[in-house]
Every structure is written in structure tokens, then in C-alpha cells.
Amino acid sequence: MDLRALRYLIAVAEEGHFTRAAERCFVSQPALSQQIRKLEEAVGEVLVDRSTTPVRLTAAGEVVVAHARRMLAELEAMHVALEELQGLRRGSLAVGAVHTVQAYLIPQVVTLFIRQYPGMRLQVMELPADAVELGVLEGRFQLGLGFVPPTREGLEAKPLFEEELVLIVSPAHPLATRQRITLSELETVELVLLPTTYCTRRLWDRWAQTAGLEPRVVLEVNTIEGLLYLVRTVGLATVLPELTLRLDTAGGLRAVRLPLPAPRRTVGVLHRQGAYRCRATQAFEAILDLWLATVRNGHALQA
């Protein structure tokens, strides 16, 4: 069975469109279609229902794609293990990280890693939490940085730290000198928040609903930098993890704690259950643990 055809089928399943799948795989659409038809002939089943828009996998296609993902994940693990024969002087490591964690944690850890292992090729993808989990499950990422517990089966999680969401305001904001805000005060604050596709926003929305709060969300922005810019320049407030204040772009901004019990979550490292953990993965985690230890101790580990 042609591995290339399996990759093409997975692309069609994820894109729902032959042309977009071909662009993603850097082949022509007729060539991709031909390979998938050959795959269908080989297994004796129609794998793609071409009568719908977007196209969908048939029941047989779902079975083939599920097995293909596992097969390609094992193949990638084999390549990683072979690369280790050269030690950490060469090789590659792919990491998936949720948006908010990537903003304040990954740049420092990545800098330390590539300085210590300059021969390694490191790829870090910033994605929503569910996409990070799927990437780890499928073997596209050797490790993920997401939330604990994970929502998908087949993943192992190691908690790293717990983070609290806080209200972030500019020094000129009326609440800038407050340690903690009350629910009644919070209802009057104009907020700029991440969209509801982000776990951080969904955590906030659940907390607000439980607290019986009707927040005044006047604007949504899909980047941490954009949120902090608007907090600084327009006078709006936002809700983000407290560690966000470690970003250079957050310099001078203030954290005001939310009413108790404040929204919290646990950040952790995700692995595919039973997957081989290469030396590069172990080295990355070791640097991550070292960096977090310095943060807990109130020191700054120089990158």
C-alpha cells in the first residue's frame, strides 16, 4: 500500500476538498485524485463520498484513515529513533502548544533549547488545545503543551503548573490600584477578550456563567499582543493568565484578581500513551522544567 496515497487521503479527510488537499500536499489535483482511486481499487472499497460538498469519507474511508494515522505516527517515531543514533547533534523535534501558553512560555524555552542543541531542527506550532491533542495522538508532535486533563483518550499528561486568570488593566485604569475586584464592579468593566474558539475564553465564560455575571464584552481579538495593545492604548481591560504579564509587551500593565473562587486551570505536557520518548523530547522537557523552577523561585533564567 502506497504511503503517499494514505497521506493524500488524510489530507482530503481534513480539508474536505480535493483541490485544497492537493495544494496542501504540493501535488496537482488530478495526481492526488488518481492516487486515491488506486488506493480504493487496492482495498476494494469506495473511501470518499464525492457527491457532497465538502466531500466526506465513507465508513470504509474512516477505517482506513484511522489506521493510516496510527501507521504514519509509528513511521515518524521510527525516524526519530533512528535520528537518535547521531545523538542530539542532529535530528528534529515537533512541539504543539496552545496559544496562550506559547505566548509567555515557549519563546524562552525554545531559545534555551536551540542554543544548547544547535544541530536540532525544532518546529513549534501554535494551535487550539484540541488541535494540539490531535497532533500528539497522530504523532505529528512528539509532545504537546496543553491543559490537564486532556479531553481525548490515548494521551498521557504531566502537570507543570496551575495558572489563575486575572483582570489585566493599564496603569491609568480606575481599577489599577486594586488587589481584587468584586462581582458587581466586574459587571461594569468593558472587556476585550479572545474569541470563544480559545480555551481561555471558554474557561472565563463558564466561570462568569457560574458566578451569575453578565460581562460587558465590547471587542474580541485573536492575539495576545492585540489584547495587550488595546488594554494599554484604549483603556479596556482583558482577562488572561497571570503569567501573561511576563511578556515584554505587557510591561507596566497591572493584574487585578477576580472574585473567589477565581478561574484556574492546569497546564501540562502531553504525550501519546505508550509512545517512545526520544532524547530530544526528554531534553526539551528538562529545559522546560528548569525554566519553570527559576520562575517559581523568582529568578530569571537567561536565554
C-alpha positions in Angstrom: 0.0 0.0 0.0 1.4 3.4 -1.0 2.1 5.6 2.0 1.8 8.7 -0.3 -1.8 7.7 -1.1 -2.6 7.4 2.6 -1.2 10.9 3.3 -3.3 12.2 0.4 -6.5 10.5 1.8 -5.8 12.0 5.3 -5.4 15.5 3.7 -8.8 15.1 1.8 -10.4 14.0 5.1 -9.1 17.1 6.9 -9.7 19.6 4.1 -13.0 18.2 2.8 -11.9 19.2 -0.7 -9.7 17.6 -3.3 -8.1 20.8 -4.6 -7.2 22.2 -1.1 -5.8 18.7 -0.2 -3.7 18.8 -3.4 -2.4 22.3 -2.6 -1.5 21.1 1.0 0.4 18.1 -0.4 2.1 20.1 -3.1 0.7 18.0 -6.0 -1.7 18.6 -8.8 -5.4 17.8 -8.1 -5.6 15.1 -10.8 -2.5 13.4 -9.5 -4.0 13.3 -6.0 -7.3 12.0 -7.2 -5.6 9.3 -9.2 -3.7 8.1 -6.2 -6.8 7.9 -4.1 -8.6 6.0 -6.8 -5.7 3.5 -6.9 -6.0 3.2 -3.1 -9.7 2.5 -3.4 -9.0 -0.2 -6.0 -6.4 -1.8 -3.7 -8.7 -2.0 -0.7 -11.8 -2.8 -2.8 -13.9 -0.1 -1.2 -15.0 3.5 -2.0 -13.3 5.6 0.5 -14.5 9.1 -0.4 -18.1 10.2 -1.0 -17.6 12.7 -3.8 -21.3 13.6 -4.1 -21.2 16.0 -1.2 -19.7 19.4 -0.7 -17.4 19.3 1.3 -16.5 15.7 0.4 -16.7 13.2 3.2 -15.2 9.8 4.0 -17.3 6.8 3.7 -17.4 4.3 6.6 -14.6 2.4 4.9 -12.7 5.6 4.5 -13.0 6.4 8.2 -11.5 3.0 9.0 -8.6 3.4 6.6 -7.8 6.9 7.8 -7.8 5.9 11.4 -5.3 3.1 10.7 -3.3 5.3 8.4 -2.8 7.9 11.1 -1.5 5.3 13.5 0.7 3.8 10.9 2.2 7.1 9.9 2.7 8.1 13.6 4.7 4.9 14.1 6.7 5.6 11.0 7.6 9.0 12.3 8.6 7.5 15.7 10.9 5.2 13.8 12.6 8.1 12.0 13.0 9.9 15.3 14.6 6.9 16.9 17.0 6.4 14.0 18.0 10.1 14.2 19.0 9.5 17.8 21.8 7.3 16.7 23.5 10.6 15.9 22.7 11.9 19.4 21.4 15.4 19.7 23.9 16.8 17.2 21.2 16.3 14.6 17.5 15.4 14.3 14.2 17.1 14.7 11.6 17.7 17.3 8.0 18.9 16.7 6.0 20.5 19.6 2.4 21.7 19.6 1.5 24.4 22.1 -1.8 26.1 22.9 -2.0 29.8 22.1 -1.8 31.4 25.5 0.9 29.1 26.8 3.0 29.6 23.6 2.9 33.4 24.1 4.5 33.6 27.5 6.4 30.3 27.9 7.6 28.8 24.6 9.9 31.7 23.3 12.2 31.5 26.4 12.3 27.7 26.4 12.9 27.5 22.6 15.8 29.9 22.9 17.5 27.9 25.6 16.9 24.6 23.6 18.4 25.8 20.3 21.4 27.4 22.0 22.1 24.1 23.8 21.4 21.9 20.8 22.1 24.0 17.7 22.1 20.9 15.4 18.5 20.1 16.2 15.6 21.2 13.9 12.8 22.4 16.2 9.3 23.1 15.0 6.8 24.7 17.3 3.1 25.0 16.1 0.7 27.3 18.0 -2.7 25.8 17.8 -6.0 25.5 19.7 -6.0 22.9 22.5 -8.0 20.2 20.6 -5.7 20.5 17.6 -2.6 20.1 19.9 -4.1 17.0 21.4 -4.9 15.5 17.9 -1.4 16.3 16.7 0.1 14.4 19.6 -2.2 11.5 19.1 -1.4 11.3 15.4 2.4 11.5 16.1 2.8 14.8 14.3 4.1 16.3 17.6 6.5 14.4 19.9 5.0 16.4 22.7 2.3 18.9 23.3 1.8 21.8 25.8 -1.9 21.9 26.7 -4.3 21.5 29.5 -4.7 18.8 32.1 -6.6 16.6 32.0 -6.7 16.3 28.2 -10.1 15.8 26.5 -9.0 13.0 24.2 -8.4 9.4 25.1 -5.0 7.9 24.4 -3.0 10.8 25.9 -0.8 10.9 29.0 -0.4 14.2 30.8 2.2 15.5 33.2 1.1 18.6 35.1 3.5 21.5 35.0 1.8 24.3 36.9 -1.6 25.8 37.7 -2.4 29.2 36.4 -5.0 31.7 37.5 -6.9 34.1 35.2 -6.7 37.7 36.2 -8.1 41.0 35.0 -5.3 43.0 33.2 -5.6 46.7 33.1 -3.4 49.7 32.2 -1.8 51.9 35.0 -4.3 54.6 34.1 -7.4 52.4 34.6 -9.6 53.2 37.6 -9.0 49.7 38.9 -5.2 49.7 38.5 -4.5 50.1 42.3 -7.0 47.3 43.4 -5.8 43.9 44.6 -9.1 42.2 43.9 -12.4 43.2 42.2 -15.9 42.4 43.2 -18.6 40.8 41.0 -20.7 44.0 41.0 -17.7 46.1 39.9 -16.7 43.5 37.3 -20.1 43.9 35.6 -19.3 47.5 34.8 -15.9 46.8 33.2 -15.6 47.0 29.4 -13.6 44.0 28.2 -11.6 43.0 25.2 -11.3 39.2 25.1 -10.1 36.3 23.0 -12.8 34.7 20.7 -14.8 31.7 22.0 -12.7 29.4 19.9 -10.0 29.7 22.6 -9.9 27.6 25.8 -9.0 30.7 27.8 -12.2 32.4 26.7 -14.3 29.3 27.3 -12.9 29.0 30.8 -13.8 32.6 31.5 -17.3 32.2 30.1 -18.0 29.1 32.2 -16.8 30.9 35.3 -18.8 34.1 34.6 -22.0 32.0 34.0 -21.5 30.1 37.2 -21.0 33.4 39.1 -24.1 34.8 37.5 -22.1 37.5 35.8 -23.1 39.3 32.6 -19.7 40.7 31.4 -19.5 43.7 29.0 -17.5 42.2 26.2 -17.1 45.1 23.7 -14.4 43.6 21.5 -12.8 40.3 20.5 -9.2 40.0 19.3 -7.5 36.7 18.4 -3.9 37.5 19.5 -2.4 38.1 23.0 -0.4 41.0 21.6 -3.5 42.6 20.2 -5.3 42.3 23.5 -2.4 43.9 25.5 -2.1 46.7 22.9 -5.7 47.6 23.3 -5.5 47.4 27.1 -2.6 49.8 27.0 -3.9 52.3 24.4 -7.7 52.3 24.6 -8.3 51.7 28.3 -10.2 48.4 28.0 -9.5 45.5 30.3 -8.9 41.9 29.4 -8.8 38.5 31.2 -5.7 36.3 30.7 -3.4 34.1 32.7 -1.4 36.0 35.2 1.9 34.8 33.6 1.0 36.9 30.6 2.4 39.8 32.5 5.9 38.3 31.9 5.7 39.2 28.2 7.7 42.3 27.1 4.5 43.7 25.6 2.8 43.6 29.0 5.4 45.9 30.6 3.7 48.2 33.1 0.3 46.6 32.9 -1.4 45.6 36.2 -3.2 42.4 37.4 -6.4 42.7 39.4 -7.5 39.4 40.9 -11.0 38.2 40.2 -13.6 37.3 42.8 -13.1 34.0 44.6 -13.1 31.2 43.6 -11.1 32.6 40.7 -10.9 30.7 37.4 -7.9 28.4 37.3 -6.5 25.6 35.1 -3.6 23.3 35.0 -1.0 23.4 32.1 0.9 20.3 31.3 3.0 18.3 28.9 1.0 15.8 26.7 2.3 12.6 25.2 0.7 9.8 23.2 0.1 6.9 25.6 2.9 4.4 25.4 4.8 6.4 22.7 8.6 6.3 22.6 10.0 9.4 24.1 13.1 10.4 22.2 16.2 12.1 23.7 15.2 15.3 22.1 11.8 15.2 23.8 13.5 14.5 27.2 15.9 17.3 26.7 13.2 19.8 25.8 11.2 18.8 28.9 14.3 19.1 31.1 14.9 22.7 29.9 11.2 23.4 30.4 11.3 22.1 34.0 14.5 24.2 34.6 12.9 27.3 33.3 9.7 26.8 35.4 11.8 26.2 38.5 13.6 29.5 38.1 10.2 31.3 37.7 8.9 29.7 40.9 12.0 30.8 42.7 11.6 34.3 41.5 14.6 34.3 39.3 15.0 34.8 35.5 16.9 32.1 33.6 18.9 33.9 31.0 18.3 32.7 27.4 
